[in-house]
């Protein structure tokens, strides 16, 4: 499998929204797993510092999208999650192979 090509088509839609809602309601994590700062769960998910579910293995690197398929989710700020994605995209576009510890891409 080529790096950057997903293992299968993204499911998205209702299945992902249900997984995300269940994760955010049940997780005991309080801090963003990327920046280690507290996440304010009262903010909407669209707010830069709002809560979101981040995939441990990014979808663009072939990670599973849904929990039933083996996805591991972590609590993150919306901004941190987007920054991580942008960093990985830039590395892939430049022909670089991202580090195995996907969480270390915090230089955005």
N, C-alpha and C positions, 0 to 999 in steps of 0.2 A: 504494500500500500504506500503510495506517495505521500510524503508529509504535506499537510495542508488540504488534502482531499478527505472529506468525511467518509466514514465507513459505510454509512447509509444515509438516505435522505432525512432531512430534519423533519420531525413530527410537528412541533409547534402547536398552536391552537389550544383547544380545550384541555388536552392531556397535559401539556406543559403548564398551563395556568393552574390546574388542579394540583400538580406536583409542587409547584412553587408555593401555592397557598398553604398546603399541608406542611411543607418544610418550614415556612416562616412562622406558622402557628405552633409547631412542635419543637423547634430547635431551642436548645438552652444556651447557645452561643450568644454573647453580648457584644463582642468586639468584632470589627471587620478583620477577616483572616488575612487581608493584604496589608493594611496599614496599622493594624493592632489598636485602632482607636474605637471608642464606643459608637454603636449604631443607634440612632434615635428611631425607634419603631413607630413613633407617632407621626413621623413625616411620611408623605406619600412616596411610593416607589419611584415616581418620576422626578422627585427632588434629588439634586446631586448628592446629598448626604443621606438620602432615604435608603431603606433596607432593600436588598435584592438577594436572590439566590445565585451564587456563582458556582459554576462547574469546576471541580478539581482538575479534570482533564478537559481542556477547552474543546468545544465542538469542532472548531476549525482544524484541530489536530486529530480528529477522529474519535473523540470521547463520546460516550453515550449521552443522549439528551434526557431521557426519562429515568427515574429512580428504578422502575421495574426492569429496565435494561442494564442496570448496574451503575448508573450515574451517582457520583458522590458530590453532594452540594455543601456549600459553606456560606455563612452569612457575610455579606460585603456591602459596602456603600455603593450606590449606583455609579458614582464617579470613579471609584477605584476599579470596579468591574469593567467599565468602559475604557479606562486608561490601560488596563491590562490587555484588553482585546486589541486596542489600537497599537500597542507596543508589539504584540505578537504578529499582527498584520504587517507592520512595517518591516519586521525581521524577515518574514516570509517573502515579502515583495523584494527585499534586497538579496534574497537567495541565502540567507543565514538560517541555520537550524537552531530553533529555540532551545534553551537549556532544559534539561530533563526536569528540574524543579521549576515548574511553570509559575510558581508563586513569586519567584525572585524578579519578575519583570516590573519593578517599581520605579524605573527611571523616567517616568513620563512627566 
